[in-house]
Amino acid sequence: MKRTISPGMVSRLLVLQQGEINEYHIYRHLAAAQKNVQNRDVLLKIADEELSHYKILKHYSGKDLAPQWHHVWKYSVVARLFGLTFGTKLMEKRENRAIDTYQEIAKVIPEVERVLSQEEEHEMALIGMLDEKALRYVGSVVLGINDALVEFTGSLAGFTLALQETRIVAAAGLIMGIAAALSMGASEYLSQKSEKTGNNPITAAIYTGVAYLVTVFILILPFLVMTGALEAYGITLAAAIAIIVLFTFYTAIAQDLPFWRRFIEMAAISLGIAAISFGIGILVKIFLNVDI
């Protein structure tokens, strides 16, 4: 028997109902783009559950809603650009904010308890079953980015104070960066081979080396386009913080890790080493009488 519910409750139902129909179409789009059969089956199962949730809510709201296609395309594009796991978990983070509303509505509409149970548990468990190659090598990417940030925010600080000429700083940084990227890749290859993690050692080495090299290029880019060494280094520090924010956000979402603790830790290490290296650069300039 259909219960009589207040207009205020109906408006809250419609917000949830809109989210369910949006997510049904998002998961269907993501499934259609998957070549991995396991991932496709997981996504189709989640889509079916979202549709069943939509129908339960529709029974009480009495309204049929069209999907908001801009949301559908937004999450589809995010998943294609940044990976399936990141896209689906980012979407679930948004959906988790609706849990309180579901809990309130469940007091009035007992059938919503089943929806609430699945929203809290089953979908996240299914998402955990997704198999994505890039995410298996995220540790190698973290290694490359972390090492590049720590080493190069410090090294460029020292170079900036000791050398002062932006082109020379950029040249020194680029030579050092390429050599370090090759070294890091080789080290990751040997590490993966000896630890037998199940990952391909060559693939892991490529992820580490490329992540290192891309980070290095971003950090030295200000020295290639600017003439003031201190100003260029200021931009480099800002770029380092931006990389830390973006990559910490990515790993926090994709691997369900705490954002702020990891961000503060990475930022403190990188900026702390940069400050120490800045001081070393001053001492080198004074005691070795380097003046370029």
Buried (B, 14 or more C-beta within 10 A) or exposed (E): EEEEBEEEBBEBBBEBBBBBBBBBBBBBBBBEEBEBEEBBBBBBBBBEBBBBBBEBBBEBBEEEBEBBEEBBEBBBEBBEEBBBBBBBBBBBEEBEEBEEBBEEBBEBBEEBBEBBEBBEEEBBEBBEEBEBEBBBBBBBBBBBBBBBBBBBBBBBBBBBBBBBBBEBBBBBBBEBBBEBBBEBBEBBBEBBBEEEBEBBBEBBBBBBBBBBBBBBBBBBBBBBEBEEBEEBBBBBBEBBBEBBBEBBBBBBBBBEEEEEEBBEEBBEBBBEBBEEBBEBBBEBBEEEEEEE
